[in-house]
Amino acid sequence: MLAAALAALAVAGPAAADELPARKAGLWESKTMGKDGETVARQCVDASTDKLAQAAAPDACDKTIVTKTAEGYTVATNCKVGDVTAKGGGVITGDFETTVRMETSTTMTGIPGLKEPLTLKTVIENRRLGDCEPGQKPGDIILSDGKVVRTPGADK
């Protein structure tokens, strides 16, 4: 669980050079695929809650560089939570109106019980489903089991 959280952290954070655009407001489905399988969640976003989701845990990252490219964006990060350091990079493509795709690679060191660094490769595919459903508000994350959690930092 810590490894997955740090891997996500290592491609998020405050932009240092260029900035990622916010996804179009509405309901988005996120499919995360890695060596441990696939998870799916839905997120009701607007511009401000999408920026919060991109920032993840800014205090944990001392370096985040976002660079616009001809195909999309590249991101390089260095984050630390406790004794665990996560250095990562990724490529982000899509129009941010209907789709966003991220391919990431994160190498973690300092994980208790592991002597060797752990490298995780993840693909996250996001697609806009339409408007948020009745009763949903920006910042809601709907997990695959139906449980709703809030984007960290979103108004309660």
Secondary structure, DSSP 8 states (H G I E B T S, - for coil): -HHHHHHHHTT-S--SSS------SEEEEEEEEETTEEEEEEEEE-HHHHHHHHHS-GGGEEEEEEEE-SSSEEEEEEEEETTEEEEEEEEEEE-SSSEEEEEEEEEEE--TT-SS-EEEEEEEEEEEEES--TT--TTEEE-TTS-EEE-TTS--
